[in-house]
């Protein structure tokens, strides 16, 4: 829209314009100076415009307050949505790490279980003195050390208390020399990782006499 034209003075007619004064225009649209297109207002500008429009409605402070409350509620909802998304992402990362660790442990257990017969042969050879020296002894030690680095350990010893969770009784007898169920002899050692028993130790158990 154009400003109201000034009343012509005695020296100028109704259609005359002062020599050094260009016509003035008031344009509240936001025009892109490069493309000449009307630019869309930013979200902040839109909120400000709505608030100004509400406040300019004749002292209607309640409308402006209502608009501010609505915008605050929208902001809080957006923040809550962002928080939920962040929590879901954190849970996903934690779950992924747990699944990777569990898959690693299952892989170690599967390999160790497949090697138990080999480990039994190594232990029998050691008991018979066949691993005193030589290349086979070195290979056996490296194999056991490698499994040990992955958390696989051999267990079971005579004299320890019998535990059905980690021992499997293959022989059973009674004796006055013990006061509780005791491993008398280890027939085959057990193997386990930190979280699971790969094979229970197979033992001979002696119980106290009744």
C-alpha positions, 0 to 999 in steps of 0.5 A: 500500500502507498502512503497518503499523498501530501496536499499539493502546495501552491507551486504544485498541482495535484499530480505533481511530485517534488523534484527530490522526493521519490514515492514512498511505499510501505510493504510488510511482506518479506521479499527475497531480494535475489528472487523477488519471491515472497518468503515464508515466515520462520516458525519464530516469526509466525509465533511472534506474528500470532502473539502480536495479532492476539495482543492487537485485538483490543487489549485481549491479554487472555488470548495472548496468554492462551497462545503462549500456553499453547506454544509452551505445551507444544514445546514441552511435547516436542521435548518429551518426544526427543527424550523418548527417542533418546531413551529408545536409542540408548536402550538399543545401544545397550541391547546391542552390546549385550547381544554382541557379548552373548553371541561372543560367549556362545561362540566360545562355548561352542568351540570349547565344547567341540574341543573337550574330547581333545582336551580329555586326550591331553589330560590322559596323556599328561596323567600317563607321563606322555606330555613330559616333553616334545612338540606335542606337549608344547602344542597342548600347552598352547591350546589350553592357554588359548582357551584360558584366554577366552575364559575356559577353565578345567576344574575338579579335584579330589577332596572338594565337596560334591556339588551336583550343579558342577559335578556328575557322580559316576561312582558312589560309596560310603566312608567313616572318614568324611562328614559330607558328600566328598569327591573321592576321585576325578574320573574326567575333569569338568570344563566351564566358562564364567557363566556356564558349565560346558561339561560337569566334572565326572567323579566318584563320590563318597558319603558319610556312613549312616 
